[in-house]
Amino acid sequence: MPSLGRHRQTKIYADGLLGRRPAVPTAPAALEAAAKKKLDASSAAYFLGGAGAERTMAENRAAFDRYPIVQRMLRNVSSRDLSIELFGRTLPLPFLLGPIGVLEMAHREADLAAARAASAAGIGFVTSNQASYPMEAVADAVGSGPRWFQLYWSARDELVESFLDRAERYGYEAIVVTLDTTELGWRCRDLDLGYLPFLRGRGIANYLSDPVFQRLSVADEEIGPLPRPRLGAVASLAEFLGSQRKWSRAAAPMGPKKLADSIRRFLAIYSRTDLSWDKLAALREKTRLPIVLKGILHPDDARRALDCGVDGLVVSNHGGRQVDGAAAALDQLPLVADAVESRVPVLFDSGIRTGADIVKALGLGATAVLIGRPYICGLALAGEAGVRAVIDNLAADLDLTLGLSGRRSVGELDRSIFAGSPSKAA
Ligand SMILES: Cc1cc2nc3c(=O)[nH]c(=O)nc-3n(C[C@H](O)[C@H](O)[C@H](O)COP(=O)(O)O)c2cc1C
């Protein structure tokens, strides 16, 4: 029986004999370049950009070069196990699709297509708070597969409670609370195009479909300045009306005025800068689901999170979209893992592009990783099949890298994978 990696490899080479090349490139740079070509300028900026001069994005990638793998030989790696245990589930692969907002800018079927691809591969899907379809529709697309809900903590607690309640009712198995986005970072590519998708009715499906949101009253002074869409701005008006058409086909039809009012209400309540550690206890009481904090980078914050009784952490700097000139997430991972001492799962994202990257993150203490931009690119190129191709390619690359490094299972990965090199990790 060929290994998972060899099976995928052979299929691609066999297709090549028939004159077919992969529609979704396997090389990370080619994947991103192909997606960039397919996306319009605003979508490419939104998906591929970061904060400020994008030094954090670059640093996230550069950090992987600081941890060279040193392969071991003659260890009989003929059978390999890529599975992990996470919150009571056995998952076939040590990665999930992370939360990504506004996927409708990559593909019409957005989260639904990505969720179906994850589910078919048996891996977890994290539904974004800023999804393009309501979390109930995404849950249906996932079917019986593992799904988590990512929460942005709104300025209105009653809305947070409603989101949690919906997530519990629709079979979400964990709540990922993203802490690093109390406000949007200074994202120059988006700013220079004057483009924020939410203002055009995109990526706010969970709000528009929420009964509490629909009833929320927001004082005029909480609502920032926002012009009404008008004929002069043809492109943005068309986009706005496209969103409105989408919503008028949904369960709660919505005319242009209602949508414009909802967008203004969303802007007033979506971000929250007054969050502090004491609020976590309240969250703990509001849900029976495991709580996973996303955006932890400092070991002291990790210890504090454990004191608050959280069930898991994600070491992440949001793919460099929030703070420019920040530490690479990968460099912080071993510090956080050491602070946590295996008491809860530590997940990781920000820069994962290859199987070797996954091996390195697991070697530095991650239980699993979240995939971000690569799956957006797959979605942009070929919808559900494109996301599936990205998943299968990563799995194959991981499997081969693991075996070729002299390891049989992801459970064996620890810092010894770097031992024997002169790097700081050895
Ligand atoms: C276009 C885009 C949208 C994102 N939306 C969300 C989101 O809605 N919620 C969230 O917690 N993280 C969001 N993230 C962050 C990702 O979950 C993840 O942390 C990041 O993509 C990791 O970086 P990488 O894609 O470079 O590996 C987003 C990232 C991107 C690129």
The ligand as a Tripos MOL2 file, in Angstrom:
@<TRIPOS>MOLECULE
LIG
   31    33     1     0     0
SMALL
NO_CHARGES

@<TRIPOS>ATOM
      1 C1         -8.1420   37.3670    4.3780 C.3       1 LIG1
      2 C2         -8.0390   36.9020    5.7960 C.ar      1 LIG1
      3 C3         -9.1650   36.9550    6.5980 C.ar      1 LIG1
      4 C4         -9.0760   36.5180    7.9210 C.ar      1 LIG1
      5 N1        -10.2090   36.5190    8.6950 N.ar      1 LIG1
      6 C5        -10.1380   36.0930    9.9620 C.ar      1 LIG1
      7 C6        -11.2930   36.0280   10.7640 C.ar      1 LIG1
      8 O1        -12.3920   36.3550   10.3250 O.2       1 LIG1
      9 N2        -11.1540   35.6110   12.0420 N.ar      1 LIG1
     10 C7         -9.9360   35.2330   12.5740 C.ar      1 LIG1
     11 O2         -9.8680   34.8710   13.7360 O.2       1 LIG1
     12 N3         -8.8450   35.2530   11.8190 N.ar      1 LIG1
     13 C8         -8.9110   35.6620   10.5380 C.ar      1 LIG1
     14 N4         -7.7850   35.6640    9.7710 N.ar      1 LIG1
     15 C9         -6.5210   35.1560   10.3250 C.3       1 LIG1
     16 C10        -6.3860   33.6500   10.0470 C.3       1 LIG1
     17 O3         -7.2690   32.8970   10.8310 O.3       1 LIG1
     18 C11        -4.9550   33.1820   10.3700 C.3       1 LIG1
     19 O4         -4.5920   33.6150   11.6490 O.3       1 LIG1
     20 C12        -3.9680   33.7010    9.3400 C.3       1 LIG1
     21 O5         -4.4900   33.5650    8.0550 O.3       1 LIG1
     22 C13        -2.6500   32.9510    9.4330 C.3       1 LIG1
     23 O6         -1.7110   33.4870    8.5580 O.3       1 LIG1
     24 P1         -1.3510   32.7980    7.1540 P.3       1 LIG1
     25 O7         -2.6080   32.7210    6.3730 O.co2     1 LIG1
     26 O8         -0.3630   33.7360    6.5480 O.co2     1 LIG1
     27 O9         -0.7770   31.4430    7.4650 O.co2     1 LIG1
     28 C14        -7.8400   36.0730    8.4410 C.ar      1 LIG1
     29 C15        -6.7250   36.0110    7.6170 C.ar      1 LIG1
     30 C16        -6.8050   36.4060    6.3020 C.ar      1 LIG1
     31 C17        -5.5960   36.2890    5.4260 C.3       1 LIG1
@<TRIPOS>BOND
     1     1     2 1
     2     2     3 ar
     3     2    30 ar
     4     3     4 ar
     5     4     5 ar
     6     4    28 ar
     7     5     6 ar
     8     6     7 ar
     9     6    13 1
    10     7     8 2
    11     7     9 ar
    12     9    10 ar
    13    10    11 2
    14    10    12 ar
    15    12    13 ar
    16    13    14 ar
    17    14    15 1
    18    14    28 ar
    19    15    16 1
    20    16    17 1
    21    16    18 1
    22    18    19 1
    23    18    20 1
    24    20    21 1
    25    20    22 1
    26    22    23 1
    27    23    24 1
    28    24    25 2
    29    24    26 1
    30    24    27 1
    31    28    29 ar
    32    29    30 ar
    33    30    31 1
@<TRIPOS>SUBSTRUCTURE
     1 LIG1         1 GROUP 0 **** ****
